[in-house]
């Protein structure tokens, strides 16, 4: 089968492309001419040069492919990048939908995020039916992923056989830009010695890849599937990571106002230096909530399973060590 993967030079996309190559598929990727090839250097894939924001380039990339995995996205919580986040995550998705409808592809798997899923009361797991209710927080990335899903659903109504998957925060191999791996690096380098209230779900990238492949085989058209991992407090995440990498465990819990202050200072420095801040105000917004998720639907319909968080951190740390990235 001829398969297109967008975002293949990134964290999830490179792992997904690798799995598809291993299954014997002819894998085509759409990438910019400036994209780093570090994460896919060992993969035998066909390169199509272009930008997800260019409708013509997207149509060329999609043409002749049976299946599309749309994993391209800009993950940024920096307000100065919001326009770019919208252009890529919403506009780029609209371009993919249009190209897929024109080409008559067999299936589109759209990588969304739990960022597009609403939150419940603390202690209650959100699932695929939880409506998006983050509007008051005004977080550009969350809004972009939610609106990207709406583009997919419009495509489904127009006859596109598309399935949506919603991974939580991922850790694992090939994370060369330290997306989820930032926590591993920061704890290893002893940059973090405190925790904050709240919690998140962290998932091993290998589980997410298998979830994508299962969604392609047996996911129901127009449905969304949460691909999450263990639901943990921020303190549990830091303590387990510190155990694995011999870092510092949290010495105290930082009040939420303290986290917001750090984010404000970090963003101000980033704005002055014209560089992405270490942590931004939009990233902290809502971080004190228990953003926990149920992946029971994916388990039931896709045969999805979850790797323990500690094992995922061990594999991530080992990969960074082998590649001298810490």
Secondary structure, DSSP 4 states (H G I P E B T S, - for coil): -EEEEETTTSHHHHHHHHHHHHTT-EEEEEE-TT---GGGTT---EEEE--TT-HHHHHHHHTT-SEEEE--------GGGHHHHHIIIIIHHHHHHHHHHHHT-SEEEEE--GGGS---STTSPB-TTSPP--GGG--HHHHHHHHHHHHHHHHHHTT--EEEEEE-EEE-TT-TT-SSTHHHHHHHTT---EEES-EEEEEEHHHHHHHHHHHHHHPPTT-EEEE--EEEEHHHHHHHHHHHHT-PPPSEEEPHHHHHHHHHHHHHHHHHHTS--SS-HHHHTTTTSB--B--HHHHHHH------HHHHHHHHHHHHHHTT--
